[in-house]
């Protein structure tokens, strides 16, 4: 994944679901660049979007995977 995708994931991990414009503003990136990265994350099943509110969020499967990886690292 690219740097912007990582920044988006970190932002969504520590916040409520956000719109494209909110993500763009918080990361100080253009909406076009953020949209491209969100589309990549969406296609990989990492990020979802609520069609009614147009807010992006981390998929629960991805959150669970992140927690499992954190536990595995702690056991090393």
N, C-alpha and C positions, 0 to 999 in steps of 0.2 A: 504494500500500500504506500501511497505517497504521503508527503508531509501534511498536506491540507486534509486528506482523509483522516489522518491521525489526530489532527487538531479538532476536526468535527466530532470524532468519536469521544475525545476527552471532554469536549464541551457538553455533549449529550449525556455523558456519564454523570456529570455533576449538576445537571439542570433538568427542568421539566421539558416536555416536548416543545420545540421551537419552530417558528416559520422560517422559510428561506431568508427573508429579510432580517429577522432577528439573528440568525446564525451569521449572516454576512456582516452585520453591524458589530457583533461581538468579536468576530475574528478579524475585522477590518480588511475584508476581502470583497471582491465584486460578486454580486449575485450570480453572474454567469459562471464564474470559477467554482463557486460553492455548489451550484446546481449540477455541474459536471461531476464533481466529487460525490455529491449525494446520489446521483444516478448510479455511479459505480457501486457505492455501498448498498443501494437498494437492490441492484441486480445480483449482488452476492448474498442477499438475505440478511445483511447486518443491520440495516436501517429500514424502518417502515414509515408510512405516511398516512395520517388520518385524512381521508378525502374531504370530509366536512370542514375540518378546522385548518387544513393545509399545514399541519404541524408534523415535524419529523421526530422520530424517537428511535431508541435502540430496540431491536427485536429481543424478546425474552430469551430465545435460544442463545443469542450472542452474549447476553448478560450472564447466563448460567455458565457458558463456556469460559468466560473471563474469570468467574469465581472459582471454577475448578482449576484453572491454570494457576491462580494465586495460591490455592491450597497446596498444589503440587510443589510449587517453589518453596513454600514454608517447610515442607517435609525434607528438603535436601540438606 
